[in-house]
Amino acid sequence: MQYPKAIISLLVTVALVYSLNRSWDFGKPIPPLGKFLDPFHGFWKNAETRNVPSEEASLPGIKAEVSVVYDSALIPHIYAKNERDLFFAQGYITARHRLWQMEFQTHAAAGRISEIIGADAIDFDRGQRRLGMVYAAQNSVTEMEKDSIAKMIAHRYSDGINAYINSLTYETMPLEYKLLNYWPEPWTPLKSGLLLKYMAKTLNIGNKDFEMTNALKLFGKETLELLYPDNEHVGDPIVDNPNGWKFKPIALDSVPLAIPKDFVQISQLEKSSPEIGSNNWAVSGGKTASGSPILCNDPHLELNLPSIWFVVHLSAPGYNAMGASLPGAPAVISGFNDSIAWGVTNAQRDLVDWFKIEFKDKTKNEYLSDGQWKPTRKVIERISAKGKPDFYDTVVYTHQGPITYDESYHGESEKNNYAFRWIAHDPSKELLAFYLLNKGKNYSDYMEALNHYTSSAQNFVFACTNGDIAMRVQGKYPVRRKNEGRFVLDGTKTSNEWKAFIPYDQNVTYKNPSRGFVSSANQYPVDDSYPYYITATSFEAYRNRRINHLLSEMNAITPHDMMKLQADNFNLKASESLPALLAMLDSTKFSAEEKAAYQKLKAWDFINDIASEGASYYEAWTWAIYPMIWDEVAASKVSLPYPTAYTTIKLLKENPTLGYFDIQATPEKETALEVAQKSFSEGVKEIEKWKLETKKEPSWAVFKDSYIQHLARLEPFSYHVIHGGNGNIVDAHSKRNGPSWRMIVSLEKSGVKAWGVYPGGQSGNPGSPYYNNMIDIWTADHYLNLHFNTSAEQIKPFSISTSTLKPEGK
Amino acid sequence: MKFIIQALATFIGCFVVQYFLPWWTLAIVSCTVGYYFHNNGFASFVAGFLGAGILWLAMAFYIDSSTQSILTAKVGKLFPVNIFVLMVLIGGLVGGFAALTGTLMRGKKMARY
């Protein structure tokens, strides 16, 4: 009678194997435990050491052998015999180290995150679809396919990634796939397009058109200009060329601004942090010790792991470029070659408009435009959330763009239909611009390359070994009448739509200015004599002034001086606001803690370095004062924009009795004085509370508690870091955002020298020592020497490993 | 003695097969070994449990020590229980039940003798 027992035992075994071979979701997702914990193929196999094995792979599609030499930072130096193999190898090698991140980010761009993490992300995914992210990426891919070079780059890069994906087994799969239990899908050029649109969204989506519309209706024109000026007129514009604009600008016939009548009442999608921005500058040889130009760039983005950047050196006959690339996009984005260097900061310009649409009826088949009913186009979006039935969303398109907000999505009423017009929806081929920059030899190559660059608008800094330096605020900008783009527009009229674009040769550009340097830090781009109207969510008021002040005083500059400037922690905002704020306090009312805090602030040197306690008290104070002053904005029934820090401080100093300083929740009538006193007490209380909770002293870096987070928000794969800086400081490292890549390039005729670092590591694998090895170097404000050698033999002394990619069958 | 040899055979058999094939093939190996050795049910279960469990533990320890626990420390924090214990339990239970199944499958044959 053993059979029944045997069958029961067999069933138990089979049930065990089955349940341990699949994932489960008990509120928290559980990976297939048997598969995942198996030491022969599971997560253990993702653990690595500093020794990088030399690999050899025979790959379909490679023409001639490609040599990939890794230096001690795991930076791949890729030496190919032709460009087709070069981009294939870039795709293969980038995927080798960053595949999971590449796919995760492009899934996020396409609104497909719920496929990986479940129903919680459906709202986010719908938002991405309704912003037209895939539509935008498709338009750019169609455009790239028309250009033989752009097509070649995108396809070869894609082929390389797919060659890597095809080589994967469960054992060699990146850790996150094992944890979240899914497989990578084939790469396509569309995914590279999606990645670039994702970047464009990060840089463009801070728009405040809705809030400004409400503010205009609530406050009126005069207050609007006081609280939210287009140009704060502070510091130097990026290009200061008064009366030097000798072209004939495009003129539009004048029509009145058509703003819809009602307040905008929608719950808006999440926006990018205002702390996202960047610095770049180039100094001419006349100001440097070597006599050659030096170029610097540090883009400030959300700090995540795996890092947004992957450093590569790409070499083939006629091609030799190095620098930071975006995993998922071919070529180098911020970098240098034998002759030139380039870098980017966000141009901030408003390239987003919202049109209020009037539909004929609930079917949304027709919409009103210039007195005519025009047909809409509908796209059915299928969202396949993990473990849930498919969710379908119909996105309606008008000629302006997709309807992002309506009664079914964040619109809250049938009256709220807003169509999204975004420059990134237009056909473009940014890849070609970067390819040409990678190969550029001089100023005219740089100018030609940028003629292919559309969105998102960037300040491109440039320097050349021949001594030239330049800055170009490049992008495709609609010609706007005054105030167009600042508010929501009436979608029933086409008169306020984008009629023309600023010709590229009329974009703001600067070459070899007499002051001996060019710089940009997201400030207002140009002097008042520039003939086109410019608006933006905000321009940065502090970093540019600090950078320009120091650069104009510096001479015989060395790369080391530039490293010090990138790490500069002087808080210009504090130096301009703190003395005035302290003078407003009534010291007779102080508690013991407030007295101590007051002394610390008085003695503070305005430097947000690691140990500074004054910085903690100052920042805690500003975090308290800002919402206290703008309580009218927070309490408003309709969403309103917040004035910038610069405007707030200016009003505090110059207009202390302004009505907005009154705290609405209290019966008394407050002025700036009372607000300063109350917020000071509140800030000190916050710090006291923090001290009690953490049992630590509030040194700035500890109090700030910066965090570099894994993209799947897994805590064990994330890091808290001790580092100075903050938003509005040159070293713009706040709690979550900061210099995501620091690069310094000395363009010496005898050979270009470069240094770089980023807060992460070249490997995307949390099980690799190269996952986080650059974080400590970065927090110490140190740099890696970027070995830029022109042949595989020259790089050998710095190499730790060499991989060879061979044509199939050889 | 037969018990120890069964455990050892499971250990070696699983090592060879698992090197190339997915994790669940350890069940097939344990089951086959259990069938062949035909220990009593309890002994067979324990032999399968130890053979597979110790193999996994040894392999995991080897990887963990040669990589200075770089990943074990991180992944361990994702689980509410110790991952070494969890892993041995999983490998062991599957190995044990498979071995038990193997022994029990021989049961009928035994009765004939």
Interface residues (C-beta under 8 A of the other chain):
Chain A: M1 Q2 Y3 K5 A6 S9 L10 V12 T13 L16 V17 L20 N21 L33 G34 K35 L37 D38 P39 F40 H41 G42 F43 W44 K45 N46 A47 E48 T49 Y170 L175 L179 L714 E715 P716 F717 P766 G767 S768 P769
Chain B: Q18 Y19 P22 W23 W24 A27 C31 G41 W56 M59 A60 I63 D64 S66 T67 Q68 I70 L71 T72 A73 K74 V75 G76 K77 L78 I83 L86 M87 I90 G91 L93 V94 F97 A98 L100 T101 L104 M105 R106 G107 K108 M110 A111
